[in-house]
Amino acid sequence: MNNGKICVSVSAETADELIKLLRRAEEFADVIEVRLDGLKPDQVGHAFDQLQSEKTILLTIRPKAQGGKTDYTIQDRMSLWTSYAMHKRIDHKAIWIDQETDLILKKDLLFWVEDCFVVRSQHDLEGMPDELNKVYDRIVSETEVGKIAVQANDITDTIGLWNLLKRANDEGKRIIPIAMGEAGKWTRILGPAHGAFMTYAALETGGETAPGQISVEDMADVFRVKELDENTSVYGIVAGNTSYSVSPWIHNAAFKSAGLNSVFVPLQVADLDGFFTRMVLSATRVIELNFKGFSVTNPHKQAIIPYLDQIDETAARIGAVNTVKIEDGKFYGYNTDAPGFITSLKHAYGDLSGVRVAVYGAGGAARACIYSLQQEGAVVTLVARNEEKGRSLAGEFEIEFLTPSSVRHPLADDFDIIVNATPLGTAGSSVNFAILEADQLRGIKLVYDLVYNPSETTLIREAIAAGVPAIGGLEMLLAQGAKQFEIWTGSDAPVDAMRTAVRKRLQI
């Protein structure tokens, strides 16, 4: 448990809409940030008339230059703040106000601010400022709360900001350090546990007022932000893009069900060496986050191996690691993709001995599929667009390699099962694409798409149109996730809780 607050930020174009959101946020929030910058100009006065709540209100007028929605000049904003100060129906002492960097310099003109609870803020949308400590000196004061929000493109971008939290704690000052964007989500989740005064959340998914905001329901119930502390064991998914992953919902549900003081967070990593050197390895890291293990996915399953002290036989044979356990300063690598994949495939198909399988893809997931299929006696062919990677991988496992253009048609003459081990079809820019179309799939006995988000991919729809049975990657995800939980904790995984959580997240 910690003393941090969850602030839900709400924004709307009309006063009535804004107040409705304010009322909804009262159920979840400790503090409600009411964003006046989203209002149409003629609606501000109407909003002032209704500014009251059983919860603390934080009033904000954020300019576009700092991530807001208004083109107001500094003079316009000062005028609005003056109108607010003169409004007789508002209990000004009950409402907190946010003052951006430029307004802090106008404090003589906004003298009434001294009687208010103030959050002094600076938002840098382009990235980390060069001299964060100078920003800290300007924003963080003895009496007021300082909020420093900066855009992070890689997890290592967040380190300087996180160190400001330690500085504030050492100096007995109050700070809200937020790294915006997907790479900074972990700072929103772990901030309160490490002494941050407050963290910000969206009222609901789709209602974010800043990049990387997480819904208040997820902050409270999935990540259990207010229950965490400095002793919380931290796990996370190490990926080039964590935005589509549902692993946080699976593993946090497991930790909650098991009553563990553990949390699973997104760790968006572009620079793997920088991440390990500066945030993980005890000899060189510059921040302390109590990491206990990782789930590893594209593009790091092979690149992570040199950082590990030991890997298990399966991971060594496959040449890819998707699970890391940290114990007594040592790093142990495992591959749970292989058992997760083969268990779910055998459940759907049965005996695989002699079955002809085409595996599409040449990454870590394809490696796990090939290895486990060979263990079951299947006849495997690798199909990949990248001929160099494909031939190399096929050579390692001594199987046939084909490019997509060289595959014979109809496919059913040569293959019984098609496995998609590429990211094609994943939620995002590739969601509407598939490795094959219905006409090409006719006669195939089973299509297995390892993509799990969305639950019904374009490839699965093509298979259904061709009259071919198809399964998605959800069961593999759950099976490999359960194995990860067992590796990390030494206990059986609460699979039912994990399945319920992921189905809710995927709305299936």
C-alpha positions as CSV (number, residue, x, y, z in Angstrom):
1,M,0.0,0.0,0.0
2,N,1.2,3.5,-0.8
3,N,0.0,7.1,-0.3
4,G,-0.2,8.0,-3.9
5,K,-3.3,9.3,-5.5
6,I,-5.0,8.4,-8.8
7,C,-6.1,11.5,-10.7
8,V,-8.7,10.9,-13.4
9,S,-8.5,13.4,-16.2
10,V,-11.7,14.4,-18.1
11,S,-12.3,16.6,-21.1
12,A,-15.3,17.6,-23.2
13,E,-16.5,20.3,-25.5
14,T,-19.5,21.4,-23.5
15,A,-20.0,22.2,-19.8
16,D,-22.8,19.7,-19.4
17,E,-20.7,16.9,-21.0
18,L,-17.7,17.8,-18.8
19,I,-19.8,17.7,-15.6
20,K,-21.3,14.3,-16.5
21,L,-17.7,12.9,-16.9
22,L,-16.8,14.5,-13.6
23,R,-19.7,12.7,-11.9
24,R,-18.7,9.4,-13.4
25,A,-15.1,9.9,-12.3
26,E,-16.1,10.4,-8.7
27,E,-16.7,6.7,-8.3
28,F,-13.1,5.8,-9.1
29,A,-10.8,8.8,-8.5
30,D,-9.0,10.4,-5.6
31,V,-8.6,13.6,-7.6
32,I,-10.4,14.6,-10.8
33,E,-8.6,16.8,-13.3
34,V,-11.2,18.9,-15.1
35,R,-9.7,20.0,-18.4
36,L,-11.1,23.4,-19.3
37,D,-9.0,23.6,-22.4
38,G,-11.3,21.1,-24.2
39,L,-14.3,23.3,-23.8
40,K,-15.7,25.6,-26.4
41,P,-15.0,29.2,-25.2
42,D,-18.7,30.0,-24.5
43,Q,-18.9,27.0,-22.2
44,V,-16.2,27.9,-19.6
45,G,-18.5,30.1,-17.6
46,H,-21.2,27.3,-17.5
47,A,-18.5,24.9,-16.2
48,F,-17.5,27.3,-13.5
49,D,-21.1,27.4,-12.3
50,Q,-21.0,23.7,-11.6
51,L,-17.5,23.2,-10.2
52,Q,-18.2,21.2,-7.1
53,S,-17.6,17.5,-6.2
54,E,-17.3,15.2,-3.3
55,K,-13.8,14.5,-4.6
56,T,-10.9,16.9,-5.0
57,I,-11.0,18.8,-8.3
58,L,-7.8,19.8,-10.1
59,L,-8.5,22.6,-12.6
60,T,-6.4,22.7,-15.8
61,I,-6.2,25.0,-18.9
62,R,-3.6,23.2,-20.9
63,P,-2.3,25.0,-24.1
64,K,-1.5,22.9,-27.2
65,A,2.2,23.6,-26.8
66,Q,2.0,21.5,-23.7
67,G,-0.3,18.8,-24.9
68,G,-3.6,20.6,-24.4
69,K,-6.5,21.4,-26.8
70,T,-6.6,25.1,-26.9
71,D,-4.9,27.9,-28.9
72,Y,-5.3,30.3,-26.0
73,T,-2.5,32.8,-25.6
74,I,-1.0,33.3,-22.2
75,Q,-3.0,36.5,-21.9
76,D,-6.2,34.5,-22.7
77,R,-5.4,31.9,-20.0
78,M,-4.5,34.6,-17.4
79,S,-7.9,36.2,-18.2
80,L,-9.7,32.9,-17.7
81,W,-7.9,32.3,-14.4
82,T,-8.8,35.8,-13.3
83,S,-12.5,35.1,-14.1
84,Y,-12.2,31.9,-12.1
85,A,-10.7,33.7,-9.1
86,M,-13.5,36.3,-9.2
87,H,-16.3,33.7,-9.5
88,K,-18.3,34.0,-6.3
89,R,-20.0,30.6,-6.3
90,I,-16.8,28.6,-6.4
91,D,-15.1,27.3,-3.2
92,H,-11.7,28.2,-4.4
93,K,-9.9,26.7,-1.4
94,A,-11.5,23.3,-2.1
95,I,-10.1,23.2,-5.7
96,W,-6.6,22.5,-6.8
97,I,-5.2,24.3,-9.8
98,D,-2.5,23.4,-12.4
99,Q,-0.1,26.1,-13.4
100,E,2.2,25.5,-16.4
101,T,5.7,26.8,-16.6
102,D,4.9,30.1,-18.3
103,L,2.2,31.0,-15.7
104,I,4.6,30.3,-12.9
105,L,6.6,33.3,-14.2
106,K,3.5,35.5,-14.0
107,K,2.9,34.8,-10.3
108,D,2.9,38.5,-9.4
109,L,-0.1,39.0,-11.6
110,L,-1.9,35.9,-10.4
111,F,-1.3,36.7,-6.8
112,W,-4.4,34.9,-5.6
113,V,-2.8,31.6,-6.5
114,E,-0.8,31.7,-3.3
115,D,-4.0,30.8,-1.4
116,C,-4.6,27.7,-3.6
117,F,-3.2,24.2,-3.7
118,V,-1.0,24.3,-6.8
119,V,0.4,21.7,-9.1
120,R,3.2,23.3,-11.0
121,S,3.7,21.5,-14.3
122,Q,5.8,21.3,-17.4
123,H,5.1,19.0,-20.4
124,D,7.7,18.3,-23.1
125,L,6.1,16.6,-26.0
126,E,9.2,16.2,-28.2
127,G,11.3,14.2,-25.7
128,M,13.5,14.6,-22.7
129,P,14.8,18.1,-22.0
130,D,18.6,18.3,-21.9
131,E,18.9,19.4,-18.3
132,L,16.2,17.7,-16.3
133,N,17.6,18.9,-13.0
134,K,17.2,22.5,-14.0
135,V,13.6,21.7,-14.9
136,Y,13.2,20.2,-11.5
137,D,14.7,23.3,-9.8
138,R,12.2,25.5,-11.7
139,I,9.1,23.3,-11.1
140,V,9.5,21.6,-7.8
141,S,9.1,23.8,-4.7
142,E,9.0,23.4,-0.9
143,T,5.2,24.1,-0.8
144,E,3.8,23.1,-4.1
145,V,3.6,19.8,-6.1
146,G,5.8,19.6,-9.2
147,K,4.6,17.7,-12.2
148,I,7.1,16.9,-15.0
149,A,5.8,15.1,-18.0
150,V,8.0,14.2,-20.9
151,Q,7.7,12.1,-24.0
152,A,9.5,8.7,-24.0
153,N,10.2,6.8,-27.2
154,D,12.3,4.0,-25.5
155,I,12.3,2.8,-21.9
156,T,15.8,4.2,-21.3
157,D,14.5,7.7,-22.0
158,T,12.7,7.4,-18.7
159,I,15.7,7.0,-16.5
160,G,16.5,10.7,-15.9
161,L,12.9,11.5,-15.0
162,W,12.7,8.5,-12.6
163,N,15.9,9.7,-10.8
164,L,14.1,13.0,-10.2
165,L,11.6,11.1,-8.0
166,K,14.5,9.8,-5.9
167,R,15.8,13.3,-5.6
168,A,12.4,14.6,-4.5
169,N,12.1,11.9,-1.9
170,D,15.5,12.6,-0.5
171,E,14.6,16.3,-0.3
172,G,11.2,15.8,1.2
173,K,9.4,17.4,-1.8
174,R,6.4,16.3,-3.8
175,I,6.7,15.4,-7.4
176,I,4.6,13.7,-10.2
177,P,7.1,12.3,-12.7
178,I,5.4,11.0,-15.8
179,A,7.0,9.6,-19.0
180,M,4.3,9.9,-21.7
181,G,3.8,7.4,-24.4
182,E,3.8,3.6,-24.5
183,A,7.5,3.4,-23.3
184,G,6.6,5.4,-20.2
185,K,3.6,3.6,-19.0
186,W,5.6,1.8,-16.3
187,T,6.3,5.2,-14.6
188,R,2.5,5.8,-14.3
189,I,2.1,2.4,-12.7
190,L,5.1,2.3,-10.4
191,G,5.3,6.0,-9.5
192,P,3.0,5.9,-6.4
193,A,4.8,2.8,-5.0
194,H,8.1,4.8,-5.1
195,G,6.8,8.0,-3.6
196,A,5.2,9.9,-6.5
197,F,2.5,12.3,-5.2
198,M,0.0,11.3,-7.8
199,T,-0.5,9.4,-11.1
200,Y,-2.9,10.2,-13.9
201,A,-5.5,7.9,-15.5
202,A,-8.2,8.1,-18.2
203,L,-11.8,7.6,-17.2
204,E,-12.0,4.9,-19.9
205,T,-10.0,3.5,-22.8
206,G,-10.4,5.9,-25.7
207,G,-10.8,8.9,-23.3
208,E,-7.1,9.5,-22.8
209,T,-6.1,13.2,-22.4
210,A,-2.3,12.4,-22.8
211,P,-0.2,9.8,-24.6
212,G,0.2,6.6,-22.6
213,Q,-2.7,7.2,-20.1
214,I,-4.2,4.0,-18.8
215,S,-7.9,3.6,-17.8
216,V,-8.6,4.1,-14.1
217,E,-10.3,0.7,-14.0
218,D,-7.1,-0.9,-15.2
219,M,-4.9,1.2,-13.0
220,A,-6.9,0.2,-9.9
221,D,-8.0,-3.4,-10.6
222,V,-5.4,-4.8,-13.1
223,F,-2.2,-3.1,-12.0
224,R,-3.4,-2.5,-8.4
225,V,-1.4,0.8,-8.4
226,K,-2.4,1.9,-4.9
227,E,-1.5,-1.6,-3.4
228,L,2.1,-1.6,-4.6
229,D,5.2,-0.6,-2.6
230,E,8.9,-0.5,-3.0
231,N,9.1,-4.2,-2.1
232,T,6.7,-5.2,-4.9
233,S,8.2,-7.8,-7.2
234,V,8.2,-6.3,-10.7
235,Y,7.8,-8.4,-13.9
236,G,7.2,-7.1,-17.4
237,I,6.9,-7.8,-21.1
238,V,10.1,-6.8,-22.9
239,A,9.1,-6.0,-26.5
240,G,9.7,-3.6,-29.3
241,N,6.0,-2.6,-29.1
242,T,4.0,-3.4,-26.0
243,S,0.8,-1.7,-27.0
244,Y,-1.0,-4.7,-28.4
245,S,0.1,-7.2,-25.6
246,V,-2.5,-8.6,-23.2
247,S,0.2,-10.2,-21.1
248,P,-0.3,-7.6,-18.3
249,W,-3.9,-8.6,-18.0
250,I,-3.0,-12.3,-17.8
251,H,-0.2,-12.1,-15.3
252,N,-1.7,-9.4,-13.1
253,A,-4.8,-11.5,-12.8
254,A,-2.7,-14.4,-11.8
255,F,-0.7,-12.4,-9.2
256,K,-4.0,-11.0,-7.8
257,S,-5.6,-14.4,-7.6
258,A,-2.5,-15.8,-5.8
259,G,-2.4,-12.9,-3.4
260,L,1.2,-12.0,-4.4
261,N,2.8,-8.6,-3.9
262,S,3.8,-8.6,-7.6
263,V,3.0,-6.6,-10.7
264,F,3.5,-7.1,-14.4
265,V,4.1,-3.9,-16.5
266,P,4.8,-3.1,-20.2
267,L,8.5,-2.5,-20.9
268,Q,8.8,-1.1,-24.4
269,V,12.4,-1.6,-25.3
270,A,14.2,-0.5,-28.5
271,D,17.7,-0.5,-27.1
272,L,18.0,-3.9,-25.4
273,D,21.6,-3.3,-24.4
274,G,20.8,0.1,-22.9
275,F,17.9,-1.5,-21.0
276,F,20.0,-4.2,-19.4
277,T,23.0,-2.1,-18.8
278,R,21.2,0.9,-17.2
279,M,18.1,-0.6,-15.7
280,V,18.6,-4.3,-15.0
281,L,22.2,-5.5,-14.4
282,S,23.2,-5.0,-10.8
283,A,26.7,-3.8,-11.6
284,T,25.7,-1.0,-13.9
285,R,22.0,-0.1,-13.4
286,V,21.3,3.4,-12.3
287,I,17.7,2.9,-10.9
288,E,16.2,0.2,-8.7
289,L,12.9,-1.4,-9.7
290,N,13.1,-4.8,-8.0
291,F,12.8,-6.7,-11.3
292,K,12.2,-10.4,-10.8
293,G,11.5,-11.6,-14.3
294,F,10.5,-10.9,-17.9
295,S,8.3,-12.2,-20.6
296,V,10.2,-11.6,-23.9
297,T,8.8,-11.2,-27.3
298,N,9.5,-9.7,-30.8
299,P,12.2,-8.7,-31.6
300,H,14.2,-9.6,-28.5
301,K,13.8,-13.4,-28.1
302,Q,17.2,-14.2,-29.5
303,A,19.0,-11.0,-28.7
304,I,18.4,-11.4,-25.0
305,I,20.4,-14.6,-24.7
306,P,23.9,-13.1,-24.3
307,Y,22.6,-11.3,-21.2
308,L,21.6,-14.5,-19.4
309,D,23.6,-16.6,-17.1
310,Q,21.9,-19.9,-18.1
311,I,19.2,-21.1,-20.4
312,D,17.3,-24.4,-20.3
313,E,17.6,-27.2,-22.9
314,T,14.5,-26.2,-24.8
315,A,15.5,-22.6,-25.2
316,A,19.0,-23.6,-26.2
317,R,17.8,-26.0,-28.9
318,I,15.3,-23.5,-30.2
319,G,17.7,-20.6,-30.0
320,A,15.1,-18.3,-28.5
321,V,14.1,-17.2,-25.0
322,N,10.6,-15.9,-24.1
323,T,10.9,-16.1,-20.3
324,V,13.5,-14.8,-17.9
325,K,13.7,-15.5,-14.2
326,I,15.9,-13.3,-12.0
327,E,17.1,-15.0,-8.8
328,D,20.0,-14.1,-6.5
329,G,21.4,-11.8,-9.1
330,K,21.4,-14.5,-11.8
331,F,19.4,-14.5,-15.0
332,Y,17.8,-17.7,-16.2
333,G,16.2,-18.1,-19.6
334,Y,13.4,-20.5,-20.7
335,N,11.2,-21.0,-23.7
336,T,7.5,-21.7,-22.8
337,D,6.3,-21.0,-26.3
338,A,7.1,-24.5,-27.4
339,P,5.1,-26.4,-24.8
340,G,2.3,-23.8,-25.1
341,F,2.1,-24.2,-28.8
342,I,2.2,-27.9,-29.0
343,T,-0.2,-28.5,-26.2
344,S,-2.9,-26.4,-27.8
345,L,-2.2,-27.8,-31.3
346,K,-2.5,-31.5,-30.2
347,H,-5.7,-30.7,-28.3
348,A,-7.2,-29.3,-31.6
349,Y,-5.7,-31.8,-34.0
350,G,-4.5,-35.0,-32.2
351,D,-1.5,-37.1,-33.1
352,L,1.0,-35.1,-35.2
353,S,3.3,-38.0,-36.2
354,G,3.8,-37.8,-40.0
355,V,1.5,-34.7,-40.3
356,R,2.7,-32.2,-42.9
357,V,3.0,-28.7,-41.4
358,A,3.9,-25.4,-43.1
359,V,5.2,-22.9,-40.6
360,Y,5.1,-19.3,-41.9
361,G,7.7,-16.9,-40.3
362,A,11.4,-17.0,-39.4
363,G,11.4,-15.4,-35.9
364,G,11.5,-16.7,-32.4
365,A,7.9,-18.0,-32.5
366,A,8.7,-20.0,-35.7
367,R,11.7,-21.5,-34.0
368,A,9.5,-22.8,-31.1
369,C,7.0,-24.2,-33.4
370,I,9.5,-26.1,-35.6
371,Y,11.2,-27.5,-32.5
372,S,8.1,-28.8,-30.9
373,L,6.6,-30.1,-34.1
374,Q,9.8,-32.1,-34.8
375,Q,9.6,-33.5,-31.2
376,E,6.1,-34.9,-32.1
377,G,7.3,-36.4,-35.4
378,A,5.7,-33.9,-37.8
379,V,7.1,-33.2,-41.2
380,V,7.9,-29.4,-41.2
381,T,8.4,-27.0,-44.0
382,L,9.4,-23.4,-43.3
383,V,7.9,-20.6,-45.4
384,A,9.3,-17.1,-45.1
385,R,9.7,-13.9,-47.1
386,N,13.2,-13.2,-45.8
387,E,15.1,-15.7,-47.7
388,E,18.4,-15.3,-45.9
389,K,16.8,-15.7,-42.4
390,G,14.5,-18.5,-43.6
391,R,17.2,-20.6,-45.2
392,S,19.4,-20.1,-42.1
393,L,16.6,-21.2,-39.8
394,A,15.6,-24.1,-42.0
395,G,19.2,-25.2,-42.1
396,E,19.5,-25.3,-38.3
397,F,16.6,-27.7,-38.1
398,E,17.3,-29.5,-41.3
399,I,13.9,-28.9,-42.9
400,E,12.8,-27.7,-46.3
401,F,12.6,-24.0,-46.9
402,L,10.3,-22.2,-49.4
403,T,9.5,-18.6,-50.1
404,P,5.8,-17.7,-50.3
405,S,6.0,-17.3,-54.1
406,S,7.5,-20.8,-54.5
407,V,4.8,-22.7,-52.5
408,R,2.9,-25.0,-54.8
409,H,-0.9,-24.7,-55.2
410,P,-3.2,-26.1,-54.1
411,L,-1.5,-26.0,-50.7
412,A,-3.6,-29.0,-49.5
413,D,-1.5,-31.3,-51.9
414,D,1.5,-30.7,-49.7
415,F,0.3,-29.7,-46.3
416,D,-2.2,-30.7,-43.7
417,I,-1.7,-27.8,-41.2
418,I,-0.8,-24.2,-41.8
419,V,0.8,-22.2,-38.9
420,N,1.1,-18.5,-38.9
421,A,4.1,-17.6,-36.7
422,T,4.4,-14.1,-38.2
423,P,2.9,-10.9,-36.6
424,L,0.8,-10.3,-39.7
425,G,-2.8,-9.8,-38.6
426,T,-1.9,-8.4,-35.2
427,A,-4.0,-5.4,-34.0
428,G,-2.6,-2.3,-35.4
429,S,-1.4,-1.5,-38.9
430,S,-1.4,-5.1,-40.1
431,V,-4.7,-6.2,-38.7
432,N,-6.5,-6.4,-42.1
433,F,-3.8,-8.6,-43.6
434,A,-3.2,-12.4,-43.8
435,I,-0.5,-14.7,-45.0
436,L,-3.0,-16.6,-47.2
437,E,-6.5,-16.2,-48.6
438,A,-9.5,-18.5,-48.6
439,D,-8.9,-19.9,-52.1
440,Q,-5.4,-21.0,-51.1
441,L,-6.6,-22.7,-47.9
442,R,-9.2,-25.0,-49.3
443,G,-8.6,-28.6,-48.4
444,I,-6.2,-27.8,-45.5
445,K,-7.2,-29.7,-42.4
446,L,-6.3,-27.0,-39.8
447,V,-5.1,-23.4,-39.7
448,Y,-3.4,-22.2,-36.5
449,D,-2.8,-18.5,-36.2
450,L,-0.5,-17.6,-33.3
451,V,-1.8,-14.1,-33.3
452,Y,-4.2,-13.6,-30.4
453,N,-5.1,-10.0,-30.6
454,P,-7.6,-9.7,-32.2
455,S,-9.1,-13.1,-31.3
456,E,-10.5,-13.5,-34.8
457,T,-7.8,-12.5,-37.2
458,T,-8.1,-12.0,-40.9
459,L,-6.4,-15.3,-41.5
460,I,-9.0,-17.1,-39.3
461,R,-11.8,-15.4,-41.2
462,E,-10.2,-16.6,-44.5
463,A,-10.0,-20.1,-43.1
464,I,-13.6,-20.1,-42.1
465,A,-14.6,-18.9,-45.5
466,A,-12.7,-21.8,-47.0
467,G,-14.5,-24.3,-44.7
468,V,-11.3,-25.0,-42.8
469,P,-11.1,-25.4,-39.0
470,A,-9.0,-22.7,-37.4
471,I,-7.7,-21.8,-34.0
472,G,-6.1,-18.6,-32.7
473,G,-3.2,-18.0,-30.4
474,L,-5.2,-17.4,-27.2
475,E,-4.8,-21.0,-25.8
476,M,-1.1,-21.0,-26.6
477,L,-0.8,-17.6,-24.9
478,L,-2.5,-19.0,-21.8
479,A,-0.5,-22.2,-21.8
480,Q,2.8,-20.5,-22.1
481,G,1.8,-17.8,-19.6
482,A,0.8,-20.4,-17.1
483,K,4.2,-22.0,-17.5
484,Q,5.9,-18.6,-17.0
485,F,3.9,-18.1,-13.7
486,E,5.1,-21.5,-12.5
487,I,8.7,-20.7,-13.4
488,W,8.6,-17.3,-11.6
489,T,6.7,-18.4,-8.5
490,G,7.2,-22.2,-8.1
491,S,3.4,-22.5,-7.8
492,D,0.6,-23.8,-10.1
493,A,-0.9,-21.0,-12.2
494,P,-4.5,-19.9,-11.6
495,V,-5.4,-20.6,-15.2
496,D,-9.1,-19.8,-14.8
497,A,-8.4,-16.4,-13.5
498,M,-5.9,-15.8,-16.3
499,R,-8.4,-16.9,-19.0
500,T,-11.2,-14.8,-17.5
501,A,-9.0,-11.7,-17.5
502,V,-7.8,-12.1,-21.1
503,R,-11.2,-12.8,-22.5
504,K,-12.5,-9.7,-20.8
505,R,-9.7,-7.7,-22.2
506,L,-10.3,-9.0,-25.7
507,Q,-14.0,-8.8,-25.3
508,I,-14.7,-12.4,-26.3
